[in-house]
């Protein structure tokens, strides 16, 4: 369920997600934000 919803949202807002990931990761170098950015990048590559 969550994955399908995420795919629908991601298809519509992929640029926004990428910009947010790039904007958050450098400022807050926490493991969570880096994993989040890497997850979005991997999904973007798969799609």
DSSP file (Angstrom, degrees, kcal/mol; ACC not computed):
  #  RESIDUE AA STRUCTURE BP1 BP2  ACC     N-H-->O    O-->H-N    N-H-->O    O-->H-N    TCO  KAPPA ALPHA  PHI   PSI    X-CA   Y-CA   Z-CA
    1    1 A X     >        0   0    0      0, 0.0     4,-2.4     0, 0.0     5,-0.2   0.000 360.0 360.0 360.0 -55.1    0.0    0.0    0.0
    2    2 A X  H  >  +     0   0    0      1,-0.2     4,-2.7     2,-0.2     5,-0.2   0.896 360.0  52.6 -60.7 -39.9    2.6    2.5    1.1
    3    3 A X  H  > S+     0   0    0      2,-0.2     4,-2.4     1,-0.2    -1,-0.2   0.912 109.6  48.0 -64.5 -41.8    4.8    1.7   -1.9
    4    4 A X  H  > S+     0   0    0      2,-0.2     4,-2.1     1,-0.2    -1,-0.2   0.920 113.2  47.8 -64.6 -43.8    2.0    2.2   -4.4
    5    5 A X  H  X S+     0   0    0     -4,-2.4     4,-2.5     1,-0.2     5,-0.2   0.921 111.6  50.5 -62.5 -43.0    1.0    5.5   -2.8
    6    6 A X  H  X S+     0   0    0     -4,-2.7     4,-3.2    -5,-0.2    -2,-0.2   0.905 108.5  52.2 -62.4 -40.9    4.7    6.6   -2.8
    7    7 A X  H  X S+     0   0    0     -4,-2.4     4,-2.4     2,-0.2    -1,-0.2   0.907 110.4  48.1 -62.3 -41.3    5.1    5.7   -6.5
    8    8 A X  H  X S+     0   0    0     -4,-2.1     4,-1.3     2,-0.2    -2,-0.2   0.936 116.1  42.9 -64.5 -46.2    2.0    7.8   -7.4
    9    9 A X  H  X S+     0   0    0     -4,-2.5     4,-2.3     1,-0.2    -2,-0.2   0.905 113.7  52.6 -65.3 -40.4    3.2   10.8   -5.4
   10   10 A X  H  X S+     0   0    0     -4,-3.2     4,-0.7     1,-0.2    -2,-0.2   0.898 104.9  54.2 -65.0 -40.8    6.8   10.3   -6.7
   11   11 A X  H  < S+     0   0    0     -4,-2.4     3,-0.2     1,-0.2    -1,-0.2   0.856 115.6  40.5 -61.0 -33.9    5.7   10.3  -10.3
   12   12 A X  H  < S+     0   0    0     -4,-1.3    -2,-0.2     1,-0.2    -1,-0.2   0.813 130.3  25.7 -83.1 -31.6    3.9   13.6   -9.8
   13   13 A X  H  X S+     0   0    0     -4,-2.3     4,-2.6    -5,-0.1     5,-0.2  -0.040  74.4 129.0-125.5  31.2    6.5   15.3   -7.6
   14   14 A X  H  X S+     0   0    0     -4,-0.7     4,-2.3    -3,-0.2     5,-0.2   0.892  78.0  49.6 -60.5 -39.4    9.8   13.6   -8.5
   15   15 A X  H  > S+     0   0    0      1,-0.2     4,-2.6     2,-0.2    -1,-0.2   0.913 110.6  50.3 -64.8 -40.6   11.6   16.9   -9.1
   16   16 A X  H  > S+     0   0    0      1,-0.2     4,-2.7     2,-0.2    -2,-0.2   0.921 110.7  49.5 -62.7 -43.5   10.3   18.3   -5.7
   17   17 A X  H  X S+     0   0    0     -4,-2.6     4,-2.7     1,-0.2    -1,-0.2   0.913 111.8  48.5 -61.7 -42.2   11.5   15.1   -3.9
   18   18 A X  H  X S+     0   0    0     -4,-2.3     4,-2.6    -5,-0.2     5,-0.2   0.926 112.3  48.1 -65.2 -43.5   15.0   15.4   -5.6
   19   19 A X  H  X S+     0   0    0     -4,-2.6     4,-2.3     1,-0.2    -2,-0.2   0.921 113.3  47.8 -63.0 -43.4   15.3   19.1   -4.7
   20   20 A X  H  X S+     0   0    0     -4,-2.7     4,-2.8     2,-0.2     5,-0.3   0.915 111.6  50.4 -63.5 -42.2   14.3   18.4   -1.1
   21   21 A X  H  X S+     0   0    0     -4,-2.7     4,-2.3     1,-0.2     5,-0.2   0.924 113.5  44.8 -62.5 -43.9   16.7   15.5   -0.8
   22   22 A X  H  X S+     0   0    0     -4,-2.6     4,-0.9     1,-0.2    -1,-0.2   0.853 116.1  47.8 -68.4 -33.2   19.5   17.6   -2.1
   23   23 A X  H  X S+     0   0    0     -4,-2.3     4,-0.7    -5,-0.2    -2,-0.2   0.863 117.9  38.7 -76.1 -35.8   18.6   20.5    0.0
   24   24 A X  H  X S+     0   0    0     -4,-2.8     4,-2.9    -5,-0.2    -2,-0.2   0.910 107.5  61.1 -82.0 -43.7   18.2   18.6    3.3
   25   25 A X  H  < S+     0   0    0     -4,-2.3    -3,-0.1    -5,-0.3    -2,-0.1   0.896 105.3  44.9 -55.8 -49.5   21.0   16.1    3.0
   26   26 A X  H  < S+     0   0    0     -4,-0.9     3,-0.3    -5,-0.2    -1,-0.2   0.896 117.8  44.5 -64.6 -37.9   24.0   18.6    2.9
   27   27 A X  H  < S+     0   0    0     -4,-0.7     2,-0.8     1,-0.3    -2,-0.2   0.958 123.4  33.2 -71.9 -50.0   22.6   20.7    5.8
   28   28 A X  S  < S-     0   0    0     -4,-2.9     2,-1.5    -5,-0.1    -1,-0.3  -0.837  71.6-170.6-109.0  96.1   21.6   17.9    8.1
   29   29 A X        +     0   0    0     -2,-0.8     2,-0.1    -3,-0.3    -4,-0.1  -0.139  35.7 140.9 -80.8  44.2   24.2   15.1    7.5
   30   30 A X     >  -     0   0    0     -2,-1.5     4,-1.8     1,-0.1     5,-0.2  -0.431  64.6-115.7 -84.0 162.7   22.3   12.6    9.5
   31   31 A X  H  > S+     0   0    0      1,-0.2     4,-2.5     2,-0.2     5,-0.2   0.868 112.8  55.6 -64.1 -36.8   21.9    9.0    8.6
   32   32 A X  H  > S+     0   0    0      1,-0.2     4,-2.6     2,-0.2    -1,-0.2   0.937 108.8  44.5 -65.4 -47.1   18.2    9.3    8.1
   33   33 A X  H  > S+     0   0    0      1,-0.2     4,-2.5     2,-0.2    -1,-0.2   0.876 114.2  50.5 -66.9 -35.6   18.3   12.1    5.6
   34   34 A X  H  X S+     0   0    0     -4,-1.8     4,-2.5     2,-0.2    -1,-0.2   0.914 112.1  46.6 -67.8 -41.4   21.1   10.4    3.7
   35   35 A X  H  X S+     0   0    0     -4,-2.5     4,-2.7     2,-0.2    -2,-0.2   0.896 112.2  51.9 -65.3 -39.0   19.2    7.2    3.5
   36   36 A X  H  X S+     0   0    0     -4,-2.6     4,-2.3     2,-0.2    -2,-0.2   0.930 112.0  45.3 -61.6 -46.1   16.1    9.1    2.5
   37   37 A X  H  X S+     0   0    0     -4,-2.5     4,-2.4     1,-0.2    -2,-0.2   0.904 114.1  48.8 -64.5 -41.7   18.0   10.8   -0.3
   38   38 A X  H  X S+     0   0    0     -4,-2.5     4,-2.5     2,-0.2    -2,-0.2   0.887 110.4  51.8 -65.9 -38.0   19.6    7.6   -1.4
   39   39 A X  H  X S+     0   0    0     -4,-2.7     4,-2.5     2,-0.2    -2,-0.2   0.930 111.2  46.6 -63.7 -45.9   16.2    5.8   -1.4
   40   40 A X  H  X S+     0   0    0     -4,-2.3     4,-2.6     1,-0.2    -2,-0.2   0.912 112.6  50.6 -61.9 -42.9   14.7    8.5   -3.6
   41   41 A X  H  X S+     0   0    0     -4,-2.4     4,-2.2     2,-0.2    -2,-0.2   0.914 111.1  48.2 -62.3 -42.6   17.7    8.4   -5.9
   42   42 A X  H  X S+     0   0    0     -4,-2.5     4,-2.4     2,-0.2    -2,-0.2   0.914 112.9  47.5 -65.8 -42.0   17.4    4.6   -6.2
   43   43 A X  H  X S+     0   0    0     -4,-2.5     4,-2.6     1,-0.2    -1,-0.2   0.904 110.7  52.9 -64.4 -39.9   13.7    4.8   -6.9
   44   44 A X  H  < S+     0   0    0     -4,-2.6    -2,-0.2     1,-0.2    -1,-0.2   0.902 110.5  47.2 -61.7 -41.0   14.3    7.5   -9.5
   45   45 A X  H  < S+     0   0    0     -4,-2.2    -1,-0.2     1,-0.2    -2,-0.2   0.905 111.5  50.8 -67.1 -41.3   16.8    5.4  -11.3
   46   46 A X  H  <        0   0    0     -4,-2.4    -2,-0.2     1,-0.3    -1,-0.2   0.919 360.0 360.0 -63.4 -43.3   14.5    2.3  -11.2
   47   47 A X     <        0   0    0     -4,-2.6    -1,-0.3    -5,-0.2    -2,-0.2   0.494 360.0 360.0 -74.2 360.0   11.6    4.3  -12.7
